[in-house]
Amino acid sequence: MWKRLIFPTVIVAVSWLLVSGATTYYIYWLNQSYQRVFAENVEAIYSSSRIQEAAWKILAGVNAAGSDATFAHPVFAPTLESLEREYLKLRRLSFTAPEIELVNVLGGQLDAFKSLLDTAQHDGSPLENAKRILLMHQLSDATRELAATSDQLRSINQKLLLDANAQRDSASASVFIIRTCILIFGPGLGIAYGWWMAQRLQHSVARITVTLRDATVGDRSLGAVCIDEQSDLDAIQTQVEQVVERLNRANDELKKARDEVLRSERLAAVGELAAGVAHELRNPLTSVKLLLQHAAQKAPSELMADAKLQLILDEIARMETTIQSLLDFSRPPRLNRSRHDVRESLRRAMNLIIGRSQQQHVDVSAEFGDVPLMVNADPEQLHQVFVNLLLNGLESMPNGGQLRLQAGTSNTSQLIEVRVLDTGIGIPAEILKRLFEPFATSKDRGTGLGLAVSRRIVSDHQGMIEATNQPTGGAQFRIVLPAA
């Protein structure tokens, strides 16, 4: 439910921020643009007026000089420089096609005006009356043309200024309308959505019915909690507290039941362990008892045969092995980790079983590679695991076969993989499921503790061991250890 509330709220908030930010930035940009256009057009209007003023000022000066021999063009040099500056400013401020066209015309007129002033310059001799009258007419015409073109430029800039102002007013009005609509309809949409969610919440609350039952007793009901459309939040809170109280009570009962189950499982495990130990110890004890009883029935001077003594010793050794395996399983030794190459432990294990493999005509091969496989582990305990797996492989091939030992890194180079593969009879399906449990074995004289101890050693090294049957026959044991 909260996702349905949070998501639309976030969407509305983000949309509001985006719209507010966008409109605010647009208004700011619009004002800046208008200010820039206003400044450019006003400056262009002033420049046009100054060009007119300078042209008429020069014409008035020429008329005042008349045919006086002291008249010279340099007298009007500052005014001409001012006129030239304003013209260049107009060129810089012209952006539209009409402006650029008029500024080009104004440039030609200005060149003609300056040419006439150059003609008026002389070496001090008075101008002839006819030439003077003609020159004055030409200067007057050029000045009027400059003034007319300047008027047109000023009119264009005034129109551009009015258009920019109108566009700004129109855009400001549109933004104002949009913001007003958002202010009006946004809260309305929020209220409508909130009302819709409230209706859905009310309908959902109306359908809530919680019934708790004691699963251990059967149909005995722990009570029912019913909520209708008229229930308010306080009533719902009260009902929820009742539900929580009943759930806690049921949870306590479940914990007690679980503890009873765990206690029963532990007792069952102890019973299974006791049965396994009794079975493993009773058979050799029976053999020893029968041999000793048989020896006791004979004359005291007769000595027991060497074969019978050896059988007694073998059975006692078998019991010692069983007891030691139980001790190893129940009280694992402390790890003595060291950084070493796991291939060395594998070679030691191979050298230990090579004699037996030759007797059974088993071909033993190794694929280790040339790259060191470094691990931070207890080499003696790993050696124990490898020897146990190799011996199991040999015992599955009494009439010969192939025993392969592979070692390498995984794809990530963070793990070391060791595989032991044989071509024996494989692992029976009923044993494969519980192969690493204590006393799980298919061998007549096996204790079933070797693989359980091996799994405990591998687990202590934060590794993993698994067993599978190969499709072509035989078993495969795979050990994964973290690389150092």
Secondary structure, 3 states (H helix, E strand, C coil): CHHHHHHHHHHHHHHHHHHHHHHHHHHHHHHHHHHHHHHHHHHHHHHHHHHHHHHHHHHHHHHHHCCCCCCCHHHHHHHHHHHHHHHHHHHHHCCCHHHHHHHHHHHHHHHHHHHHHHHHCCCCCCCCHHHHHHHHHHHHHHHHHHHHHHHHHHHHHHHHHHHHHHHHHHHHHHHHHHHHHHHHHHHHHHHHHHHHHHHHHHHHHHCCEEEEECCCCCCCEEEEEECCCCCCHHHHHHHHHHHHHHHHHHHHHHHHHHHHHHHHHHHHHHHHHHHHHHHHHHHHHHHHHHHHHHHHHCCCCCCCCHHHHHHHHHHHHHHHHHHHHHHHHHCCCCCCCEEEEHHHHHHHHHHHHHHHHHHCCEEEEEECCCCCCEEEECHHHHHHHHHHHHHHHHHCCCCCEEEEEEEEECCCCCEEEEEEEECCCCCCHHHHCCCCCCCCCCCCCCCCCHHHHHHHHHHHCCCEEEEEECCCCCEEEEEEEECC
